[in-house]
Amino acid sequence: MKIGSLTLSNTMALAPMAGVSDYPFRTICRDYGCQLAYSEMVSSEGLVRGGDKTISYLYKGKEEYDDGKIIGFQIFGSEPDVMAEAAEIVEGKGADIVDINMGCPVKKVTKTKSGSALLGDLPLLRKISSAVRKRIKVPFTVKIRAGWKDEVNAVEVAQILEDCGVDAVILHPRTQKEAFKGQAHWDLIKKVKENVKIPVIGNGDVVSIEDYHRMMSETSCNAVMIGRGAMGNPWIFKTLDDPSYQPTMDEMKRVILKHYRLSIEFYGKEKAVREMRKHLSWYTKGLSEGSLFRTRINTMTQSIDVIQEIETFFARQTEKTEA
Ligand SMILES: Cc1cc2nc3c(=O)[nH]c(=O)nc-3n(C[C@H](O)[C@H](O)[C@H](O)COP(=O)(O)O)c2cc1C
């Protein structure tokens, strides 16, 4: 599959997720074969103003330059000129793909006409997409939802985006009003795919390799994007080659400790303790005594204590599997 000039040999992508798809987590997913990964969304206004915190989201690690790895940096906003300038900044930071967020349903974003609110203003959506297209050379994708509020207009939106020179569209087929409720309407992915020539990346409720194959066959999408299904489960990317793959307890521990180390290097010790809590909760979901482990680490403030707790927890898991 191709996105503009880029060739994807692997059609399972990591979704942009604020607070999740940062450099440490992307690296862990890449260890399991993830080729295309998107960053957390970044404010175009923040980028253009040059805020250090905003810029820090645009980190591309050295592993992300290797082996055909592809990074998509995602921006959001509603001013065509600002979005074009932000896209250029993002391109300069090494983005292989620039993506626009036209799917975020939360009020904080939509009240400024950004995210999914753009699906309700097609002239503005067109202006932004054309302005960004003119400004950047790298491939350009747009991530959309089924539609704004409870209206469904993804087919029309995808056709406008194609007309503006967008290289691929990513569809999470729930409306803004549905947020994350109910089931994603995969039939809409099929409909969009039938009505545009550019590649369509399907997204929504894929949590296993079986779901991946079902989405590919039911919708004929070109690739599948995985969000929540990768949380605490980065090895899902490996199931493409090895469908029954499950890490051993020992491997899980090594992965978690690597994730922790990367987080400390990236955020510093203090912030890493807070950032890693949610990941540790996801990693240990369903494991014996996981809830006790989570209660304990959620009160710890020193990374050294958390690391010790991880060691103890997994030593007990291994003992239990061997008993
Ligand atoms: C914690 C979280 C953060 C998210 N942040 C973003 C974001 O920054 N940009 C975006 O386009 N979508 C974001 N999403 C939506 C996901 O990319 C994806 O479209 C959605 O979760 C549906 O896919 P899934 O069922 O595989 O999770 C976020 C979702 C979650 C759960």
The ligand as an SDF file (V2000), in Angstrom:
LIG
                    3D

 31 33  0  0  0  0  0  0  0  0999 V2000
   -6.8010    8.2420   25.1100 C   0  0  0  0  0  0  0  0  0  0  0  0
   -7.1510    8.5500   23.6770 C   0  0  0  0  0  0  0  0  0  0  0  0
   -6.5750    9.6530   23.0680 C   0  0  0  0  0  0  0  0  0  0  0  0
   -6.8820    9.9540   21.7270 C   0  0  0  0  0  0  0  0  0  0  0  0
   -6.2630   11.0150   21.1260 N   0  0  0  0  0  0  0  0  0  0  0  0
   -6.4460   11.2300   19.8060 C   0  0  0  0  0  0  0  0  0  0  0  0
   -5.6980   12.2150   19.1170 C   0  0  0  0  0  0  0  0  0  0  0  0
   -4.8390   12.9080   19.6840 O   0  0  0  0  0  0  0  0  0  0  0  0
   -5.9460   12.3770   17.7780 N   0  0  0  0  0  0  0  0  0  0  0  0
   -6.8640   11.6100   17.0990 C   0  0  0  0  0  0  0  0  0  0  0  0
   -7.0470   11.7890   15.8870 O   0  0  0  0  0  0  0  0  0  0  0  0
   -7.5700   10.6640   17.7320 N   0  0  0  0  0  0  0  0  0  0  0  0
   -7.3750   10.4440   19.0520 C   0  0  0  0  0  0  0  0  0  0  0  0
   -8.0390    9.4210   19.6740 N   0  0  0  0  0  0  0  0  0  0  0  0
   -8.9230    8.5470   18.8700 C   0  0  0  0  0  0  0  0  0  0  0  0
   -8.1490    7.3240   18.3680 C   0  0  0  0  0  0  0  0  0  0  0  0
   -7.1130    7.7040   17.4830 O   0  0  0  0  0  0  0  0  0  0  0  0
   -9.0980    6.3540   17.6220 C   0  0  0  0  0  0  0  0  0  0  0  0
   -9.6740    7.0130   16.5220 O   0  0  0  0  0  0  0  0  0  0  0  0
  -10.2200    5.8460   18.5110 C   0  0  0  0  0  0  0  0  0  0  0  0
   -9.7360    5.4840   19.7850 O   0  0  0  0  0  0  0  0  0  0  0  0
  -10.9300    4.6440   17.8710 C   0  0  0  0  0  0  0  0  0  0  0  0
  -10.0220    3.6140   17.6010 O   0  0  0  0  0  0  0  0  0  0  0  0
   -9.8480    2.3270   18.5980 P   0  0  0  0  0  0  0  0  0  0  0  0
  -11.2100    1.7040   18.7340 O   0  0  0  0  0  0  0  0  0  0  0  0
   -8.8610    1.4600   17.9110 O   0  0  0  0  0  0  0  0  0  0  0  0
   -9.3930    2.8630   19.9120 O   0  0  0  0  0  0  0  0  0  0  0  0
   -7.7930    9.1350   21.0090 C   0  0  0  0  0  0  0  0  0  0  0  0
   -8.3640    8.0280   21.6370 C   0  0  0  0  0  0  0  0  0  0  0  0
   -8.0510    7.7240   22.9530 C   0  0  0  0  0  0  0  0  0  0  0  0
   -8.6720    6.5090   23.5880 C   0  0  0  0  0  0  0  0  0  0  0  0
  1  2  1  0
  2  3  1  0
  2 30  2  0
  3  4  2  0
  4  5  1  0
  4 28  1  0
  5  6  2  0
  6  7  1  0
  6 13  1  0
  7  8  2  0
  7  9  1  0
  9 10  1  0
 10 11  2  0
 10 12  1  0
 12 13  2  0
 13 14  1  0
 14 15  1  0
 14 28  1  0
 15 16  1  0
 16 17  1  0
 16 18  1  0
 18 19  1  0
 18 20  1  0
 20 21  1  0
 20 22  1  0
 22 23  1  0
 23 24  1  0
 24 25  2  0
 24 26  1  0
 24 27  1  0
 28 29  2  0
 29 30  1  0
 30 31  1  0
M  END
$$$$
